[in-house]
Amino acid sequence: MSGNLLQYFTMQVNKKNLSDTKVQLTVVADADQLAAAKKATLEHLAGEMKLSGFRQGKAPLALVEKNANPSTLQTEFLDRAMNVVYGAVVDDQKLRPVAQPQVSISKFVPFDTLELSFEVEVIGEIKLPDYKKIKKAKAEVKVTTKDVDEVIEQLKKREAERKDVDRAAKKGDQTYIDFKGVDTKTKEVIKGADGTNYPLVLGSNTFIPGFEDEIIGLKAGAEKTFTITFPKDYGVPSLQNRKVDFTVTVLKVQELVEAKVDDAFAAKAGPFKTVDELKEDIKKQLHTEKRSRADRAYADELLTEIANKSKVSIPQVLLDEQIESMLTEQKQNAMYRGQTWAEFLESMGLTEEEYRKKLNADAELRVKAGLILGEIAELEKIMITPEQLEMRLAMLKAQYPDPKMLAELDKPENRRDILSRMVSEATVDALVGYASGEVKATTGTKETKTVKKASAKSKK
């Protein structure tokens, strides 16, 4: 509903705040609103009605009204009138609804008088801090010789020659094992604590502390059962401090003959003539990765700080939607790992209701941050041009050549979602610019242009 209608319609509106996020609007519709709704209704009915002597849709509206089913006419008129009134009053009161309103009609005299009430959940008041004055230094990023050497070691292992050996496994060997874990007390099989023909480099410290040490000294064909106590800070709460009996069968032992790090090694690793060129490229890539992680952490910390200093009344419906979205995401992640939802909850030691409550704080922060970014985007007058949107869509389409995915990207709702994300990204860029001092906090058109420039720079 366009705000321009307010130039023509004068409604009687009484607003009552039922809570910080729920309002009741009692409205007496304007006569012109009712007349417009009636005219639109009759025109629609005329297009469906056949009257003698007139082409379909061309009969006078007075004749259409006379021949229309009274019940159908009134029902469609009320639908149109309520939509017109609701759109106009939302614009008039500058509301931001997050759900469909509950509507009740208190008085209706067909086509002349309409009094009705709307109850609707809305985004409450948003009070922002003076975000332009928040200053935060960016962390310095360094790539050490040790960082580069660790990558070289990984490359050496990747390019290493593997030789089957008929001897006891030692540190540095690659083994292939079958393993299964059961609870020491209950003998219950531990979901996820098993594997078949699993490649494990001894000394890589990729398994639970102590596990790899138990494999050292075993030959191919050997079987061993041993007990491991999971760390108290293990990622799966249900396994923390838990004693598990593992039974391992060694299928194969291989000696890794690491390649010599020379110019030939560098040429094999990529388009490099010397080891120095390889190391310089590794250093640049590591710096890019570290800078990217540091920038993401900086933006997250800054947005959290602004959120903590802001006051936002959040409608429960938005929190519920966010929690449902996070649940769906976690269920998909569990499925990709080969877990059922019940198995995931069991591994966490939680019921679904307890897990929902666990998500509440993160959900609230996400919703709050989103609302804050929307508010700041309006204040900063941040806009994404159609050309910028098409450029982003073209980049996404280049990444996903699947025809079904391309069709999804062209759907209006997905285009709106991508546009919204681009606005949020540009807003975060503006906030980072102010906090780091990279963008001077000015006002007006000059500021908006600077924000756009900073945003474009960050995406290169």
N, C-alpha and C positions, 0 to 999 in steps of 0.2 A: 504494500500500500504506500503510495507516494505521499510525502509530507505536503505536497502542493494542494491536496484536498482540503487542508486546514484553512486555506484561503477562502473556501466556499462553504464549508460546513461549520456550524457553531453548535457544539454539543454541551449538554449539562453533565459535568463529570464530578463525581465525588470519589476521592481516593482514600482508602484506609489500609494502613500497613498492618497486616496480620502477624508478621514476623519480619526479621531482617531480610528475608528472601521470598516473602509471599505477600502479595497485595490483593486487595479486593477493589474493583472498580465498578461503581454504580453509575449507569449512563442512561440519559434520556436522549434518544436519537434525534438528530436534526431532521426537519421536514424534507429538506433537499436530499439528504442521504436516503430517506425512505422512497422519495420519488425516483431517484436514480436506480435504486434496487428494484423497484417495481417495473420500471421501463426495461431494464436489462432482463428481468425474468420474463416479461411478455414477449420480448424480441426472441428469446431462446425458445419459448413455447411456440411462437409463430413459425419457427423453422421446422417444427415437428408436426404442425397441425395442417390438415387439408380442409379448406373451406371453399364451398361452391362459389365459383365466379372469380376466384383469386388464385394466382400462382402461389405455390408453397413458399411461405416466408414473406409474402407481400401483402397480407391482409392487414387492415387498420388495427392498431393495438386495442382500441376500444372493442372491436368485434372479437378479437382474440380473447380478451378478458371475459366477454360475455359467454363464449363457448368453451372456455377452459374448465377443467375439473377444479372446483373450488379448493379441495384438499391439496391437490398437486400444486396449484397456484400459490397457496399460502405457505406450504412447506418449502418450496423453492425460494419464494420471496424472503422467508425468515433466514434461510441459509445465507442468501446473498447479503441481506441487510446486516446480519450479525458479523459477517466477514468484513464488510465495509466499515462498520462501527468499530470493531476490534482493531483493525489496522490503523484507523485514524486516531483512536485513543492511545494506542501504544506509541505512535509518533508524537502525539501531543504531550504525553507524560514522560517521554524519553526513556521508556522501559526497554529492558533487554530480556525478553522471555526465554526460558530454557525448556519449556514444555507446553503442550496444548492447554488452553484454559478450560476451567470448569464453568459452564455457562448456565445461568438460570434466568428465565423470563418472568418478570414481576407484573408486567402489564402489556397487553397487546390489543390494540384496536386495529383491525386489518387495514394496512397500508397508510394509516394516519398517525398512530401512536405506538412507540416501542420503547419500553423501559426494561433494561436487563442488567444483569450483574455478571462480572467476570472475576474468577479467582485464578491467579496464575503465579507459578514459581518464576522468579526473576533473579538476575545477578544483582547482588546487593551493592552497597556503596563500596567503592575502592579508594582507599586513602594511601597515596604513595609518599615515600620519603623524597627528599630532594636528591634524586638519583644522580644528578649531574655533579654533585659535590662529593660523591663516594669515590675515593681514590684507592687504587690497589696496584701494587707493583707486580709486573710479570716475572715469573721465575726464570732465572737464567738457564739455558740449556747447554750442556757440555757433552761431548762425545770423547771418551777417554781411549787410550791405547788398549786398555783391557777390554772395552766394549768391542772394538774392532777385532781383537784377537779371539774373542768368544765366537764371533761370526765365522772367522777363519777356521776355528776348531769344528764348528758345525759343518762347514763345507768339506773339511777333511774327512769327517765321518760319512758324509753323504757320498763322497767320491771314493771312499775306501774300498779296497778289494776285499771280498769276503771268501774265506776258505774254510770248508768243513774240516773240523779236527776231531780226532778220537782221543780226547783227553778231558780232564776235569776243567770245568769253566772257571775262568779267572776274571778279575776286574778288567773291563775294557772289551770283553768278548760280547758278541751278540748271541743270545739264546732264543730259541723258540719253545714256548711252554704251553701246556694245558694247566689250568688251575681252577680251584673251586674253594669257596670259603663258607664255613658254617659257624654259627654261634657256639662258643666254647661250652656254655652251660646247657642251652636248650637243644643244640645240634640242628637248629633251624637253618636252612639254606639262606644265605645273605644275597638278596637280589642285587645284581651288578658286580658282585665280587667273584666273577668267574670269567674265563676266557678260553678260547681254543686256538692253538697254533699262534699264540701271541708273541710278536717280536719284542724282545727286551734287551737293551744294552746294559750290562751290569756296570754300575757306577754312574749311570745317568741320573739317578735320584728322581725318576719319574713315578716310582711306586711309593707306597706307604713306607716310612722310615723303618729300616730293618728287613724289609722283604727281600731286596736284592742281595743282601749279605747272605741270606739263607740259600741262595742258588749257587753261590761261589763254592767250588769244590765238587759239584755234581757233574756227571758225564751224561751223554745222550742215552736215554732209556731209563735213567734213574728216577725214582719217585721219593718224595719227602713230604712229611706232614709236620707243620710247626705252628706255633701260636704267635700272633701279632696283636698288640694292643693299639687301637687307633688313637691318634693324637687327640687331646682334649679340645683343640680348636679345629678339628676336621670339618670340612665344608658341609657334610651331611650330619645334622644334629643327632639323628638316631644312632649313628655309629661312633660318636664321640666317646672316648674312654672305653669302648667296647672291645672285649677280647674275642678274636676270631681265629678258628683253626683253619689253616690253608693246607690243601693237598695239592702238590705241584708235581707234574711229570715233565721232565726235560726231553724234548723231541729232537733237538739239534743244537750243537754248539759250533759257532763260527768265530774264527779269528779275524779281526779287522786289521788289515794292513793299510795304514793311512798313507795317503799320497804325500809326496814331498811338495812343500810349498815353494814353487819356483815359477818362472815365467810361463812354462808349459801348463802348469796348474791354473794360472791366471787366465790363460787363453781358453782353457776348457770350461772355466767358470763363467765366462762371458766375453764380450768384445774388448778384451784387454791385452795389451802387449807385454806388460810387466806386472809384477806383484804390487809395486807402488801404485799403479793405476787402479788395480783391484781394490786395494785398501782405501784409496781416496774416494772411490765410488761407494764403498761400504760406509765410510764416514759420512758422506753426504746423505745417503739414504737413512742412516741412523739418526742424523740430525733432523731430517724432515719428519721422521716418525715421532721422535721425542718432542719436537716443537708442536706437532699436531696434538699429541696427547696432553701436553702442558697447556695448550690453548683451550682445549675442551674442558680440562679441569678448572682453568681460570674462569671461563664463562659460567660453568656450573656453580662454582663458589660465589661468583659475583651475583648471579641470579638468585641463589639461595639467600645471600645477605640482603638483597633488596626485598625478597619475599618475607624474610623474617622482620624487616622494618616496616612492612606494609600491613594495612588492615583491610581484609577482604571478607565480605559475607558470602559464603559459598552455598548455593542451593544443594540440598542432599541429593537431588536427582543427578547432578553432575558428578558427585563423588561416587554414587552407585554405578554410573556409566563407566567411570575410570577404573573402578575395581573390577568390573566385568571385563573390560578390555585387558587389564593386567592378568586376570585369571585365564582368559583365552590364550594370551601370549605364552603363559607358563604351561598350559596344557599342550600347546603345540610343541614347545621345547621338550617336554617330557616325552611326547610321541616320537620326536626325532631321535631321542636317546634310547628308544625302545621300551619306555616305561608306560604303564597305564597310569591314569590319574590317581587311582587308589594306591598304586605302588609308590608314586611320588609322595603322596601325603604320608604314607607309612614311613618312608625314608626320612621325612622331616619330623616325624613324631607328632603330627598335628591332625586334627579333624579339618574338614573344609571350612567350617565356621570359624575355627581358630586361625586358619590360614587367611581367611578374609579379613579378620581383625588385624592380623599382622601387616596386611597390605594398606591399611587405612591411612597411616601417617604418610607413606610415599605417595599414595593417591591424592591426598590433600595437598601435598607440596606441588605435585604435577599440575593439578587443576589451578591452584593459586598462581603458580608461575605462568601458566597459559593466559589467565585473566589479566595478570599484570602486564605481560608482553602486549596483549591486545590494547590495553589502556595506553601504554607508552607509545605504541605504534601510532595511535590517533594523535597523541600530543606532539609527536615528532613529525607527523604528516608523512609517514613512510609509505610510499606507493611502489608497486611492482607494475611495470609497463607490460602491455600485451606482448611486446617483442621479447622482453626478458622471460616471460612465462613460456613462450614458444621455444625459446632457446633451451630452457631447462627440460621441456618435454622432449625436444630433439635429442638431448644428451641421454635422457632416460631410455628413449626408444632405441638408441644405438647400443645400450647395454643389454636390453632385453628384446632380442629379435623374434621371440615367440609370438605368433599372430594373436593368440589369446591375450597375452600381456599387453600387446600394442592396442588391442581393442579396449582393454581395461583403462589404459592411460587416457583414452579419448572420451571416456564417460564424463559427463559434466560434474558429477559429484567428486570424482577423483581429480579432475582439473582444479576444482575449488580447494580440495585438500592440499594439493601441491602448491597452489597460490598462497594458501594460509601459512604453510611451512616456510615459503620464501619470505613472507612478511616477517615471520618470527625470527628467521635467520638474520634478516637485515636489521631488525630491532636489537637483537643480541649484539650484532656488530657495532651498532651505535653506542650501546651501553659500554661495551669493551673499549671503544674509542674514548669515551668520556673518562672512564675509570683509569685507563692506562696513560691518559694524556696525549694519545695519538690524534685525537680529534678535539678541537677547541669547542667548549660549550658556549655557543652563541645563540641568537634567536632569529626567527623568521626564515625567509627563503634561503639565505646564505647557509644556515644551519642544515636545512633539509638537503641541500645539494651536497654538503660535506658528508652527511650521513650516507647518502647514496654512493658517493665516491669511495668511502671506507668500506661499504658493503661489497661493492664490485671488486675492490682490491683483495678482500679476504677470500673471494671465491676463485681467484685465479690459481 
